[in-house]
Amino acid sequence: MSVASIGSGQSQIYLDITVAAGTSVIATLSGPGVVSSAQQTGLAWSDGRVRLTWTVNTSGSYVATGTAGNFPISGSASVQ
């Protein structure tokens, strides 16, 4: 997972994965300051890439868990 500051005390957290084209991906982000919907979904493009994006407003540790098709996925990020 990666993190980018978007200003106004907010950051975006990205979960990038590559799976088979057309695979449905769903993940939920846990942490101290999730301001977007905690649950994000995506569908893999023809090249298999999926990016899920969350907006947060508090520093700390964040963990995403979910599935890509029938397979579990997870990731973590630290926001400064």
mmJSON file of the N, C-alpha and C atoms, coordinates in Angstrom:
{"data_MODEL":{"atom_site":{
"group_PDB":["ATOM","ATOM","ATOM","ATOM","ATOM","ATOM","ATOM","ATOM","ATOM","ATOM","ATOM","ATOM","ATOM","ATOM","ATOM","ATOM","ATOM","ATOM","ATOM","ATOM","ATOM","ATOM","ATOM","ATOM","ATOM","ATOM","ATOM","ATOM","ATOM","ATOM","ATOM","ATOM","ATOM","ATOM","ATOM","ATOM","ATOM","ATOM","ATOM","ATOM","ATOM","ATOM","ATOM","ATOM","ATOM","ATOM","ATOM","ATOM","ATOM","ATOM","ATOM","ATOM","ATOM","ATOM","ATOM","ATOM","ATOM","ATOM","ATOM","ATOM","ATOM","ATOM","ATOM","ATOM","ATOM","ATOM","ATOM","ATOM","ATOM","ATOM","ATOM","ATOM","ATOM","ATOM","ATOM","ATOM","ATOM","ATOM","ATOM","ATOM","ATOM","ATOM","ATOM","ATOM","ATOM","ATOM","ATOM","ATOM","ATOM","ATOM","ATOM","ATOM","ATOM","ATOM","ATOM","ATOM","ATOM","ATOM","ATOM","ATOM","ATOM","ATOM","ATOM","ATOM","ATOM","ATOM","ATOM","ATOM","ATOM","ATOM","ATOM","ATOM","ATOM","ATOM","ATOM","ATOM","ATOM","ATOM","ATOM","ATOM","ATOM","ATOM","ATOM","ATOM","ATOM","ATOM","ATOM","ATOM","ATOM","ATOM","ATOM","ATOM","ATOM","ATOM","ATOM","ATOM","ATOM","ATOM","ATOM","ATOM","ATOM","ATOM","ATOM","ATOM","ATOM","ATOM","ATOM","ATOM","ATOM","ATOM","ATOM","ATOM","ATOM","ATOM","ATOM","ATOM","ATOM","ATOM","ATOM","ATOM","ATOM","ATOM","ATOM","ATOM","ATOM","ATOM","ATOM","ATOM","ATOM","ATOM","ATOM","ATOM","ATOM","ATOM","ATOM","ATOM","ATOM","ATOM","ATOM","ATOM","ATOM","ATOM","ATOM","ATOM","ATOM","ATOM","ATOM","ATOM","ATOM","ATOM","ATOM","ATOM","ATOM","ATOM","ATOM","ATOM","ATOM","ATOM","ATOM","ATOM","ATOM","ATOM","ATOM","ATOM","ATOM","ATOM","ATOM","ATOM","ATOM","ATOM","ATOM","ATOM","ATOM","ATOM","ATOM","ATOM","ATOM","ATOM","ATOM","ATOM","ATOM","ATOM","ATOM","ATOM","ATOM","ATOM","ATOM","ATOM","ATOM","ATOM","ATOM","ATOM","ATOM","ATOM","ATOM","ATOM","ATOM","ATOM","ATOM","ATOM"],
"id":[1,2,3,4,5,6,7,8,9,10,11,12,13,14,15,16,17,18,19,20,21,22,23,24,25,26,27,28,29,30,31,32,33,34,35,36,37,38,39,40,41,42,43,44,45,46,47,48,49,50,51,52,53,54,55,56,57,58,59,60,61,62,63,64,65,66,67,68,69,70,71,72,73,74,75,76,77,78,79,80,81,82,83,84,85,86,87,88,89,90,91,92,93,94,95,96,97,98,99,100,101,102,103,104,105,106,107,108,109,110,111,112,113,114,115,116,117,118,119,120,121,122,123,124,125,126,127,128,129,130,131,132,133,134,135,136,137,138,139,140,141,142,143,144,145,146,147,148,149,150,151,152,153,154,155,156,157,158,159,160,161,162,163,164,165,166,167,168,169,170,171,172,173,174,175,176,177,178,179,180,181,182,183,184,185,186,187,188,189,190,191,192,193,194,195,196,197,198,199,200,201,202,203,204,205,206,207,208,209,210,211,212,213,214,215,216,217,218,219,220,221,222,223,224,225,226,227,228,229,230,231,232,233,234,235,236,237,238,239,240],
"type_symbol":["N","C","C","N","C","C","N","C","C","N","C","C","N","C","C","N","C","C","N","C","C","N","C","C","N","C","C","N","C","C","N","C","C","N","C","C","N","C","C","N","C","C","N","C","C","N","C","C","N","C","C","N","C","C","N","C","C","N","C","C","N","C","C","N","C","C","N","C","C","N","C","C","N","C","C","N","C","C","N","C","C","N","C","C","N","C","C","N","C","C","N","C","C","N","C","C","N","C","C","N","C","C","N","C","C","N","C","C","N","C","C","N","C","C","N","C","C","N","C","C","N","C","C","N","C","C","N","C","C","N","C","C","N","C","C","N","C","C","N","C","C","N","C","C","N","C","C","N","C","C","N","C","C","N","C","C","N","C","C","N","C","C","N","C","C","N","C","C","N","C","C","N","C","C","N","C","C","N","C","C","N","C","C","N","C","C","N","C","C","N","C","C","N","C","C","N","C","C","N","C","C","N","C","C","N","C","C","N","C","C","N","C","C","N","C","C","N","C","C","N","C","C","N","C","C","N","C","C","N","C","C","N","C","C","N","C","C","N","C","C"],
"label_atom_id":["N","CA","C","N","CA","C","N","CA","C","N","CA","C","N","CA","C","N","CA","C","N","CA","C","N","CA","C","N","CA","C","N","CA","C","N","CA","C","N","CA","C","N","CA","C","N","CA","C","N","CA","C","N","CA","C","N","CA","C","N","CA","C","N","CA","C","N","CA","C","N","CA","C","N","CA","C","N","CA","C","N","CA","C","N","CA","C","N","CA","C","N","CA","C","N","CA","C","N","CA","C","N","CA","C","N","CA","C","N","CA","C","N","CA","C","N","CA","C","N","CA","C","N","CA","C","N","CA","C","N","CA","C","N","CA","C","N","CA","C","N","CA","C","N","CA","C","N","CA","C","N","CA","C","N","CA","C","N","CA","C","N","CA","C","N","CA","C","N","CA","C","N","CA","C","N","CA","C","N","CA","C","N","CA","C","N","CA","C","N","CA","C","N","CA","C","N","CA","C","N","CA","C","N","CA","C","N","CA","C","N","CA","C","N","CA","C","N","CA","C","N","CA","C","N","CA","C","N","CA","C","N","CA","C","N","CA","C","N","CA","C","N","CA","C","N","CA","C","N","CA","C","N","CA","C","N","CA","C","N","CA","C","N","CA","C","N","CA","C","N","CA","C","N","CA","C","N","CA","C"],
"label_alt_id":[null,null,null,null,null,null,null,null,null,null,null,null,null,null,null,null,null,null,null,null,null,null,null,null,null,null,null,null,null,null,null,null,null,null,null,null,null,null,null,null,null,null,null,null,null,null,null,null,null,null,null,null,null,null,null,null,null,null,null,null,null,null,null,null,null,null,null,null,null,null,null,null,null,null,null,null,null,null,null,null,null,null,null,null,null,null,null,null,null,null,null,null,null,null,null,null,null,null,null,null,null,null,null,null,null,null,null,null,null,null,null,null,null,null,null,null,null,null,null,null,null,null,null,null,null,null,null,null,null,null,null,null,null,null,null,null,null,null,null,null,null,null,null,null,null,null,null,null,null,null,null,null,null,null,null,null,null,null,null,null,null,null,null,null,null,null,null,null,null,null,null,null,null,null,null,null,null,null,null,null,null,null,null,null,null,null,null,null,null,null,null,null,null,null,null,null,null,null,null,null,null,null,null,null,null,null,null,null,null,null,null,null,null,null,null,null,null,null,null,null,null,null,null,null,null,null,null,null,null,null,null,null,null,null,null,null,null,null,null,null],
"label_comp_id":["MET","MET","MET","SER","SER","SER","VAL","VAL","VAL","ALA","ALA","ALA","SER","SER","SER","ILE","ILE","ILE","GLY","GLY","GLY","SER","SER","SER","GLY","GLY","GLY","GLN","GLN","GLN","SER","SER","SER","GLN","GLN","GLN","ILE","ILE","ILE","TYR","TYR","TYR","LEU","LEU","LEU","ASP","ASP","ASP","ILE","ILE","ILE","THR","THR","THR","VAL","VAL","VAL","ALA","ALA","ALA","ALA","ALA","ALA","GLY","GLY","GLY","THR","THR","THR","SER","SER","SER","VAL","VAL","VAL","ILE","ILE","ILE","ALA","ALA","ALA","THR","THR","THR","LEU","LEU","LEU","SER","SER","SER","GLY","GLY","GLY","PRO","PRO","PRO","GLY","GLY","GLY","VAL","VAL","VAL","VAL","VAL","VAL","SER","SER","SER","SER","SER","SER","ALA","ALA","ALA","GLN","GLN","GLN","GLN","GLN","GLN","THR","THR","THR","GLY","GLY","GLY","LEU","LEU","LEU","ALA","ALA","ALA","TRP","TRP","TRP","SER","SER","SER","ASP","ASP","ASP","GLY","GLY","GLY","ARG","ARG","ARG","VAL","VAL","VAL","ARG","ARG","ARG","LEU","LEU","LEU","THR","THR","THR","TRP","TRP","TRP","THR","THR","THR","VAL","VAL","VAL","ASN","ASN","ASN","THR","THR","THR","SER","SER","SER","GLY","GLY","GLY","SER","SER","SER","TYR","TYR","TYR","VAL","VAL","VAL","ALA","ALA","ALA","THR","THR","THR","GLY","GLY","GLY","THR","THR","THR","ALA","ALA","ALA","GLY","GLY","GLY","ASN","ASN","ASN","PHE","PHE","PHE","PRO","PRO","PRO","ILE","ILE","ILE","SER","SER","SER","GLY","GLY","GLY","SER","SER","SER","ALA","ALA","ALA","SER","SER","SER","VAL","VAL","VAL","GLN","GLN","GLN"],
"label_asym_id":["A","A","A","A","A","A","A","A","A","A","A","A","A","A","A","A","A","A","A","A","A","A","A","A","A","A","A","A","A","A","A","A","A","A","A","A","A","A","A","A","A","A","A","A","A","A","A","A","A","A","A","A","A","A","A","A","A","A","A","A","A","A","A","A","A","A","A","A","A","A","A","A","A","A","A","A","A","A","A","A","A","A","A","A","A","A","A","A","A","A","A","A","A","A","A","A","A","A","A","A","A","A","A","A","A","A","A","A","A","A","A","A","A","A","A","A","A","A","A","A","A","A","A","A","A","A","A","A","A","A","A","A","A","A","A","A","A","A","A","A","A","A","A","A","A","A","A","A","A","A","A","A","A","A","A","A","A","A","A","A","A","A","A","A","A","A","A","A","A","A","A","A","A","A","A","A","A","A","A","A","A","A","A","A","A","A","A","A","A","A","A","A","A","A","A","A","A","A","A","A","A","A","A","A","A","A","A","A","A","A","A","A","A","A","A","A","A","A","A","A","A","A","A","A","A","A","A","A","A","A","A","A","A","A","A","A","A","A","A","A"],
"label_entity_id":["1","1","1","1","1","1","1","1","1","1","1","1","1","1","1","1","1","1","1","1","1","1","1","1","1","1","1","1","1","1","1","1","1","1","1","1","1","1","1","1","1","1","1","1","1","1","1","1","1","1","1","1","1","1","1","1","1","1","1","1","1","1","1","1","1","1","1","1","1","1","1","1","1","1","1","1","1","1","1","1","1","1","1","1","1","1","1","1","1","1","1","1","1","1","1","1","1","1","1","1","1","1","1","1","1","1","1","1","1","1","1","1","1","1","1","1","1","1","1","1","1","1","1","1","1","1","1","1","1","1","1","1","1","1","1","1","1","1","1","1","1","1","1","1","1","1","1","1","1","1","1","1","1","1","1","1","1","1","1","1","1","1","1","1","1","1","1","1","1","1","1","1","1","1","1","1","1","1","1","1","1","1","1","1","1","1","1","1","1","1","1","1","1","1","1","1","1","1","1","1","1","1","1","1","1","1","1","1","1","1","1","1","1","1","1","1","1","1","1","1","1","1","1","1","1","1","1","1","1","1","1","1","1","1","1","1","1","1","1","1"],
"label_seq_id":[1,1,1,2,2,2,3,3,3,4,4,4,5,5,5,6,6,6,7,7,7,8,8,8,9,9,9,10,10,10,11,11,11,12,12,12,13,13,13,14,14,14,15,15,15,16,16,16,17,17,17,18,18,18,19,19,19,20,20,20,21,21,21,22,22,22,23,23,23,24,24,24,25,25,25,26,26,26,27,27,27,28,28,28,29,29,29,30,30,30,31,31,31,32,32,32,33,33,33,34,34,34,35,35,35,36,36,36,37,37,37,38,38,38,39,39,39,40,40,40,41,41,41,42,42,42,43,43,43,44,44,44,45,45,45,46,46,46,47,47,47,48,48,48,49,49,49,50,50,50,51,51,51,52,52,52,53,53,53,54,54,54,55,55,55,56,56,56,57,57,57,58,58,58,59,59,59,60,60,60,61,61,61,62,62,62,63,63,63,64,64,64,65,65,65,66,66,66,67,67,67,68,68,68,69,69,69,70,70,70,71,71,71,72,72,72,73,73,73,74,74,74,75,75,75,76,76,76,77,77,77,78,78,78,79,79,79,80,80,80],
"pdbx_PDB_ins_code":[null,null,null,null,null,null,null,null,null,null,null,null,null,null,null,null,null,null,null,null,null,null,null,null,null,null,null,null,null,null,null,null,null,null,null,null,null,null,null,null,null,null,null,null,null,null,null,null,null,null,null,null,null,null,null,null,null,null,null,null,null,null,null,null,null,null,null,null,null,null,null,null,null,null,null,null,null,null,null,null,null,null,null,null,null,null,null,null,null,null,null,null,null,null,null,null,null,null,null,null,null,null,null,null,null,null,null,null,null,null,null,null,null,null,null,null,null,null,null,null,null,null,null,null,null,null,null,null,null,null,null,null,null,null,null,null,null,null,null,null,null,null,null,null,null,null,null,null,null,null,null,null,null,null,null,null,null,null,null,null,null,null,null,null,null,null,null,null,null,null,null,null,null,null,null,null,null,null,null,null,null,null,null,null,null,null,null,null,null,null,null,null,null,null,null,null,null,null,null,null,null,null,null,null,null,null,null,null,null,null,null,null,null,null,null,null,null,null,null,null,null,null,null,null,null,null,null,null,null,null,null,null,null,null,null,null,null,null,null,null],
"Cartn_x":[0.844,0.0,0.888,0.336,1.083,0.213,0.877,0.203,0.63,-0.323,-0.017,-0.81,-0.142,-0.821,-1.62,-2.858,-3.689,-4.044,-3.372,-3.598,-4.74,-4.885,-5.946,-5.944,-4.759,-4.662,-5.149,-5.349,-5.841,-4.795,-4.897,-4.046,-4.909,-4.383,-5.026,-4.142,-4.798,-4.128,-4.567,-3.588,-3.859,-3.477,-4.342,-4.043,-4.051,-2.887,-2.744,-2.458,-3.254,-3.016,-3.201,-2.639,-2.816,-3.394,-4.499,-5.234,-5.683,-6.426,-6.97,-7.961,-7.959,-8.891,-10.32,-11.082,-12.477,-12.722,-11.659,-11.82,-12.373,-13.345,-13.912,-13.059,-12.756,-11.933,-12.728,-12.71,-13.379,-12.476,-12.334,-11.497,-12.036,-11.787,-12.2,-10.969,-10.884,-9.758,-10.14,-9.266,-9.441,-8.33,-8.657,-7.664,-8.345,-7.546,-8.097,-8.849,-8.728,-9.352,-9.813,-10.55,-11.038,-12.242,-12.134,-13.237,-14.011,-13.417,-14.157,-14.885,-15.622,-16.229,-15.125,-15.261,-14.23,-14.147,-15.275,-15.295,-15.214,-14.231,-14.048,-14.087,-14.591,-14.662,-14.078,-13.637,-13.114,-13.187,-13.07,-13.078,-11.809,-11.07,-9.787,-9.98,-9.142,-9.119,-8.621,-8.568,-8.117,-6.677,-5.882,-4.499,-4.385,-5.51,-5.529,-5.298,-5.066,-4.76,-6.022,-5.913,-6.983,-6.337,-6.904,-6.475,-7.693,-7.603,-8.615,-8.037,-8.877,-8.415,-9.288,-8.626,-9.307,-8.747,-9.583,-9.14,-9.177,-8.085,-7.982,-7.541,-7.814,-7.442,-6.712,-6.208,-5.517,-4.282,-3.17,-1.969,-2.162,-1.413,-1.493,-1.358,-1.656,-1.54,-2.897,-2.886,-4.096,-3.885,-4.941,-4.876,-6.082,-5.824,-6.896,-6.959,-8.163,-8.37,-9.56,-9.511,-10.616,-10.353,-10.973,-10.832,-10.673,-9.962,-9.86,-10.358,-11.587,-12.213,-12.41,-11.871,-11.98,-10.742,-9.796,-8.52,-8.437,-7.932,-7.794,-6.679,-6.888,-5.863,-5.753,-4.601,-4.423,-3.237,-3.19,-2.075,-2.111,-1.01,-0.955,-0.183,-0.483,0.187,0.253,1.272,1.43,1.341,0.457,0.292,0.965,1.869,2.616,1.849],
"Cartn_y":[-1.176,0.0,1.237,2.331,3.576,4.708,5.81,6.957,8.228,9.134,10.436,11.509,12.599,13.734,14.469,14.837,15.581,16.965,17.387,18.711,18.74,19.884,20.099,19.027,18.516,17.509,16.135,15.917,14.625,13.914,12.596,11.752,10.723,10.207,9.075,7.857,6.733,5.439,4.625,4.035,3.261,1.804,0.925,-0.504,-0.875,-1.197,-1.58,-3.069,-3.776,-5.199,-5.531,-6.651,-7.162,-8.56,-8.764,-10.029,-10.334,-11.386,-11.696,-10.608,-10.273,-9.27,-9.633,-8.631,-8.842,-9.319,-9.538,-9.996,-8.874,-9.209,-8.254,-8.211,-7.002,-6.803,-5.969,-6.386,-5.645,-5.656,-4.496,-4.418,-3.35,-3.565,-2.633,-2.129,-0.817,-0.201,0.094,-0.325,-0.034,0.894,1.838,2.759,3.928,4.853,5.895,7.038,7.22,8.405,8.235,7.169,6.932,7.84,8.75,9.672,9.309,8.52,7.994,6.737,6.122,4.839,3.847,3.151,2.19,1.021,0.671,-0.449,0.096,-0.391,0.016,-1.225,-1.041,-2.142,-1.703,-2.671,-2.385,-3.61,-3.391,-4.464,-4.326,-5.415,-5.363,-4.999,-4.074,-3.689,-4.861,-4.655,-5.716,-6.125,-5.212,-5.557,-6.148,-6.311,-6.942,-6.009,-4.729,-3.802,-3.275,-3.13,-2.543,-1.603,-0.429,0.473,0.835,0.543,0.986,2.176,3.175,4.427,4.808,5.172,5.672,7.035,7.879,9.16,9.091,9.566,9.56,10.947,11.247,12.564,12.5,11.327,11.15,10.295,10.699,9.876,8.589,7.561,6.28,5.126,3.943,2.713,2.318,1.877,1.463,0.081,-0.727,-2.086,-2.308,-2.829,-3.194,-4.71,-5.249,-6.683,-6.866,-7.927,-8.185,-9.383,-9.368,-10.483,-9.966,-10.745,-10.555,-11.856,-11.828,-13.088,-13.915,-15.127,-15.998,-15.97,-15.088,-15.089,-13.924,-14.179,-13.091,-12.128,-10.855,-9.835,-9.002,-8.409,-7.519,-6.606,-5.548,-4.622,-3.68,-2.988,-2.027,-0.795,0.311,1.571,2.399,3.229,4.154,5.575,6.367,7.764,8.626,9.492,10.359,11.637],
"Cartn_z":[0.0,0.0,0.0,-0.516,-0.574,-0.051,0.295,0.902,0.177,-0.044,-0.631,0.102,0.452,1.068,-0.005,0.336,-0.615,-0.072,1.006,1.568,2.559,3.246,4.241,5.322,5.661,6.708,6.308,5.022,4.56,3.71,3.706,2.868,2.172,1.068,0.415,0.567,0.813,0.9,-0.306,-0.987,-2.2,-1.994,-2.44,-2.512,-3.985,-4.518,-5.924,-6.009,-6.787,-6.993,-8.467,-8.858,-10.216,-10.125,-10.811,-10.79,-12.217,-12.387,-13.709,-14.125,-15.399,-15.918,-15.545,-15.119,-14.77,-13.356,-12.584,-11.205,-10.336,-9.501,-8.558,-7.293,-6.847,-5.654,-4.657,-3.398,-2.334,-1.114,-0.469,0.725,1.66,2.95,3.989,4.719,4.901,5.594,7.033,7.956,9.378,9.83,10.681,11.207,11.885,12.412,13.281,12.605,11.295,10.706,9.278,9.004,7.638,7.398,6.425,6.15,4.886,4.021,2.868,3.333,2.452,2.781,3.12,4.244,4.654,3.682,3.062,2.113,0.691,-0.057,-1.449,-2.345,-3.55,-4.505,-5.84,-6.61,-7.936,-8.812,-10.1,-11.086,-11.916,-12.042,-12.748,-14.215,-14.679,-16.083,-16.93,-18.224,-19.131,-18.857,-18.26,-17.913,-16.509,-15.826,-14.508,-13.339,-13.614,-12.521,-11.842,-10.517,-9.711,-8.698,-8.523,-7.446,-6.608,-5.315,-4.363,-3.605,-3.339,-2.741,-1.552,-0.453,0.739,1.106,1.705,2.243,3.767,4.394,5.854,6.325,7.6,8.124,9.462,9.818,11.092,10.871,11.478,11.374,12.168,11.768,12.453,11.49,11.993,11.208,10.651,9.395,8.702,8.096,8.132,7.594,6.692,5.499,4.569,4.46,4.507,4.309,3.384,2.588,1.681,0.81,-0.372,-1.305,-2.727,-3.513,-4.957,-5.555,-6.051,-6.433,-5.172,-5.164,-3.991,-3.109,-3.407,-2.695,-1.711,-0.506,0.467,0.074,0.373,0.159,1.431,1.631,2.772,2.513,3.268,3.179,4.357,4.58,5.676,5.236,5.905,5.61,6.88,6.95,8.066,7.533,8.134,7.744,8.802,8.36,9.293,9.575],
"occupancy":[1.0,1.0,1.0,1.0,1.0,1.0,1.0,1.0,1.0,1.0,1.0,1.0,1.0,1.0,1.0,1.0,1.0,1.0,1.0,1.0,1.0,1.0,1.0,1.0,1.0,1.0,1.0,1.0,1.0,1.0,1.0,1.0,1.0,1.0,1.0,1.0,1.0,1.0,1.0,1.0,1.0,1.0,1.0,1.0,1.0,1.0,1.0,1.0,1.0,1.0,1.0,1.0,1.0,1.0,1.0,1.0,1.0,1.0,1.0,1.0,1.0,1.0,1.0,1.0,1.0,1.0,1.0,1.0,1.0,1.0,1.0,1.0,1.0,1.0,1.0,1.0,1.0,1.0,1.0,1.0,1.0,1.0,1.0,1.0,1.0,1.0,1.0,1.0,1.0,1.0,1.0,1.0,1.0,1.0,1.0,1.0,1.0,1.0,1.0,1.0,1.0,1.0,1.0,1.0,1.0,1.0,1.0,1.0,1.0,1.0,1.0,1.0,1.0,1.0,1.0,1.0,1.0,1.0,1.0,1.0,1.0,1.0,1.0,1.0,1.0,1.0,1.0,1.0,1.0,1.0,1.0,1.0,1.0,1.0,1.0,1.0,1.0,1.0,1.0,1.0,1.0,1.0,1.0,1.0,1.0,1.0,1.0,1.0,1.0,1.0,1.0,1.0,1.0,1.0,1.0,1.0,1.0,1.0,1.0,1.0,1.0,1.0,1.0,1.0,1.0,1.0,1.0,1.0,1.0,1.0,1.0,1.0,1.0,1.0,1.0,1.0,1.0,1.0,1.0,1.0,1.0,1.0,1.0,1.0,1.0,1.0,1.0,1.0,1.0,1.0,1.0,1.0,1.0,1.0,1.0,1.0,1.0,1.0,1.0,1.0,1.0,1.0,1.0,1.0,1.0,1.0,1.0,1.0,1.0,1.0,1.0,1.0,1.0,1.0,1.0,1.0,1.0,1.0,1.0,1.0,1.0,1.0,1.0,1.0,1.0,1.0,1.0,1.0,1.0,1.0,1.0,1.0,1.0,1.0,1.0,1.0,1.0,1.0,1.0,1.0],
"B_iso_or_equiv":[0.0,0.0,0.0,0.0,0.0,0.0,0.0,0.0,0.0,0.0,0.0,0.0,0.0,0.0,0.0,0.0,0.0,0.0,0.0,0.0,0.0,0.0,0.0,0.0,0.0,0.0,0.0,0.0,0.0,0.0,0.0,0.0,0.0,0.0,0.0,0.0,0.0,0.0,0.0,0.0,0.0,0.0,0.0,0.0,0.0,0.0,0.0,0.0,0.0,0.0,0.0,0.0,0.0,0.0,0.0,0.0,0.0,0.0,0.0,0.0,0.0,0.0,0.0,0.0,0.0,0.0,0.0,0.0,0.0,0.0,0.0,0.0,0.0,0.0,0.0,0.0,0.0,0.0,0.0,0.0,0.0,0.0,0.0,0.0,0.0,0.0,0.0,0.0,0.0,0.0,0.0,0.0,0.0,0.0,0.0,0.0,0.0,0.0,0.0,0.0,0.0,0.0,0.0,0.0,0.0,0.0,0.0,0.0,0.0,0.0,0.0,0.0,0.0,0.0,0.0,0.0,0.0,0.0,0.0,0.0,0.0,0.0,0.0,0.0,0.0,0.0,0.0,0.0,0.0,0.0,0.0,0.0,0.0,0.0,0.0,0.0,0.0,0.0,0.0,0.0,0.0,0.0,0.0,0.0,0.0,0.0,0.0,0.0,0.0,0.0,0.0,0.0,0.0,0.0,0.0,0.0,0.0,0.0,0.0,0.0,0.0,0.0,0.0,0.0,0.0,0.0,0.0,0.0,0.0,0.0,0.0,0.0,0.0,0.0,0.0,0.0,0.0,0.0,0.0,0.0,0.0,0.0,0.0,0.0,0.0,0.0,0.0,0.0,0.0,0.0,0.0,0.0,0.0,0.0,0.0,0.0,0.0,0.0,0.0,0.0,0.0,0.0,0.0,0.0,0.0,0.0,0.0,0.0,0.0,0.0,0.0,0.0,0.0,0.0,0.0,0.0,0.0,0.0,0.0,0.0,0.0,0.0,0.0,0.0,0.0,0.0,0.0,0.0,0.0,0.0,0.0,0.0,0.0,0.0,0.0,0.0,0.0,0.0,0.0,0.0],
"pdbx_formal_charge":[null,null,null,null,null,null,null,null,null,null,null,null,null,null,null,null,null,null,null,null,null,null,null,null,null,null,null,null,null,null,null,null,null,null,null,null,null,null,null,null,null,null,null,null,null,null,null,null,null,null,null,null,null,null,null,null,null,null,null,null,null,null,null,null,null,null,null,null,null,null,null,null,null,null,null,null,null,null,null,null,null,null,null,null,null,null,null,null,null,null,null,null,null,null,null,null,null,null,null,null,null,null,null,null,null,null,null,null,null,null,null,null,null,null,null,null,null,null,null,null,null,null,null,null,null,null,null,null,null,null,null,null,null,null,null,null,null,null,null,null,null,null,null,null,null,null,null,null,null,null,null,null,null,null,null,null,null,null,null,null,null,null,null,null,null,null,null,null,null,null,null,null,null,null,null,null,null,null,null,null,null,null,null,null,null,null,null,null,null,null,null,null,null,null,null,null,null,null,null,null,null,null,null,null,null,null,null,null,null,null,null,null,null,null,null,null,null,null,null,null,null,null,null,null,null,null,null,null,null,null,null,null,null,null,null,null,null,null,null,null],
"auth_seq_id":[1,1,1,2,2,2,3,3,3,4,4,4,5,5,5,6,6,6,7,7,7,8,8,8,9,9,9,10,10,10,11,11,11,12,12,12,13,13,13,14,14,14,15,15,15,16,16,16,17,17,17,18,18,18,19,19,19,20,20,20,21,21,21,22,22,22,23,23,23,24,24,24,25,25,25,26,26,26,27,27,27,28,28,28,29,29,29,30,30,30,31,31,31,32,32,32,33,33,33,34,34,34,35,35,35,36,36,36,37,37,37,38,38,38,39,39,39,40,40,40,41,41,41,42,42,42,43,43,43,44,44,44,45,45,45,46,46,46,47,47,47,48,48,48,49,49,49,50,50,50,51,51,51,52,52,52,53,53,53,54,54,54,55,55,55,56,56,56,57,57,57,58,58,58,59,59,59,60,60,60,61,61,61,62,62,62,63,63,63,64,64,64,65,65,65,66,66,66,67,67,67,68,68,68,69,69,69,70,70,70,71,71,71,72,72,72,73,73,73,74,74,74,75,75,75,76,76,76,77,77,77,78,78,78,79,79,79,80,80,80],
"auth_comp_id":["MET","MET","MET","SER","SER","SER","VAL","VAL","VAL","ALA","ALA","ALA","SER","SER","SER","ILE","ILE","ILE","GLY","GLY","GLY","SER","SER","SER","GLY","GLY","GLY","GLN","GLN","GLN","SER","SER","SER","GLN","GLN","GLN","ILE","ILE","ILE","TYR","TYR","TYR","LEU","LEU","LEU","ASP","ASP","ASP","ILE","ILE","ILE","THR","THR","THR","VAL","VAL","VAL","ALA","ALA","ALA","ALA","ALA","ALA","GLY","GLY","GLY","THR","THR","THR","SER","SER","SER","VAL","VAL","VAL","ILE","ILE","ILE","ALA","ALA","ALA","THR","THR","THR","LEU","LEU","LEU","SER","SER","SER","GLY","GLY","GLY","PRO","PRO","PRO","GLY","GLY","GLY","VAL","VAL","VAL","VAL","VAL","VAL","SER","SER","SER","SER","SER","SER","ALA","ALA","ALA","GLN","GLN","GLN","GLN","GLN","GLN","THR","THR","THR","GLY","GLY","GLY","LEU","LEU","LEU","ALA","ALA","ALA","TRP","TRP","TRP","SER","SER","SER","ASP","ASP","ASP","GLY","GLY","GLY","ARG","ARG","ARG","VAL","VAL","VAL","ARG","ARG","ARG","LEU","LEU","LEU","THR","THR","THR","TRP","TRP","TRP","THR","THR","THR","VAL","VAL","VAL","ASN","ASN","ASN","THR","THR","THR","SER","SER","SER","GLY","GLY","GLY","SER","SER","SER","TYR","TYR","TYR","VAL","VAL","VAL","ALA","ALA","ALA","THR","THR","THR","GLY","GLY","GLY","THR","THR","THR","ALA","ALA","ALA","GLY","GLY","GLY","ASN","ASN","ASN","PHE","PHE","PHE","PRO","PRO","PRO","ILE","ILE","ILE","SER","SER","SER","GLY","GLY","GLY","SER","SER","SER","ALA","ALA","ALA","SER","SER","SER","VAL","VAL","VAL","GLN","GLN","GLN"],
"auth_asym_id":["A","A","A","A","A","A","A","A","A","A","A","A","A","A","A","A","A","A","A","A","A","A","A","A","A","A","A","A","A","A","A","A","A","A","A","A","A","A","A","A","A","A","A","A","A","A","A","A","A","A","A","A","A","A","A","A","A","A","A","A","A","A","A","A","A","A","A","A","A","A","A","A","A","A","A","A","A","A","A","A","A","A","A","A","A","A","A","A","A","A","A","A","A","A","A","A","A","A","A","A","A","A","A","A","A","A","A","A","A","A","A","A","A","A","A","A","A","A","A","A","A","A","A","A","A","A","A","A","A","A","A","A","A","A","A","A","A","A","A","A","A","A","A","A","A","A","A","A","A","A","A","A","A","A","A","A","A","A","A","A","A","A","A","A","A","A","A","A","A","A","A","A","A","A","A","A","A","A","A","A","A","A","A","A","A","A","A","A","A","A","A","A","A","A","A","A","A","A","A","A","A","A","A","A","A","A","A","A","A","A","A","A","A","A","A","A","A","A","A","A","A","A","A","A","A","A","A","A","A","A","A","A","A","A","A","A","A","A","A","A"],
"auth_atom_id":["N","CA","C","N","CA","C","N","CA","C","N","CA","C","N","CA","C","N","CA","C","N","CA","C","N","CA","C","N","CA","C","N","CA","C","N","CA","C","N","CA","C","N","CA","C","N","CA","C","N","CA","C","N","CA","C","N","CA","C","N","CA","C","N","CA","C","N","CA","C","N","CA","C","N","CA","C","N","CA","C","N","CA","C","N","CA","C","N","CA","C","N","CA","C","N","CA","C","N","CA","C","N","CA","C","N","CA","C","N","CA","C","N","CA","C","N","CA","C","N","CA","C","N","CA","C","N","CA","C","N","CA","C","N","CA","C","N","CA","C","N","CA","C","N","CA","C","N","CA","C","N","CA","C","N","CA","C","N","CA","C","N","CA","C","N","CA","C","N","CA","C","N","CA","C","N","CA","C","N","CA","C","N","CA","C","N","CA","C","N","CA","C","N","CA","C","N","CA","C","N","CA","C","N","CA","C","N","CA","C","N","CA","C","N","CA","C","N","CA","C","N","CA","C","N","CA","C","N","CA","C","N","CA","C","N","CA","C","N","CA","C","N","CA","C","N","CA","C","N","CA","C","N","CA","C","N","CA","C","N","CA","C","N","CA","C","N","CA","C","N","CA","C","N","CA","C","N","CA","C"],
"pdbx_PDB_model_num":[1,1,1,1,1,1,1,1,1,1,1,1,1,1,1,1,1,1,1,1,1,1,1,1,1,1,1,1,1,1,1,1,1,1,1,1,1,1,1,1,1,1,1,1,1,1,1,1,1,1,1,1,1,1,1,1,1,1,1,1,1,1,1,1,1,1,1,1,1,1,1,1,1,1,1,1,1,1,1,1,1,1,1,1,1,1,1,1,1,1,1,1,1,1,1,1,1,1,1,1,1,1,1,1,1,1,1,1,1,1,1,1,1,1,1,1,1,1,1,1,1,1,1,1,1,1,1,1,1,1,1,1,1,1,1,1,1,1,1,1,1,1,1,1,1,1,1,1,1,1,1,1,1,1,1,1,1,1,1,1,1,1,1,1,1,1,1,1,1,1,1,1,1,1,1,1,1,1,1,1,1,1,1,1,1,1,1,1,1,1,1,1,1,1,1,1,1,1,1,1,1,1,1,1,1,1,1,1,1,1,1,1,1,1,1,1,1,1,1,1,1,1,1,1,1,1,1,1,1,1,1,1,1,1,1,1,1,1,1,1]
}}}
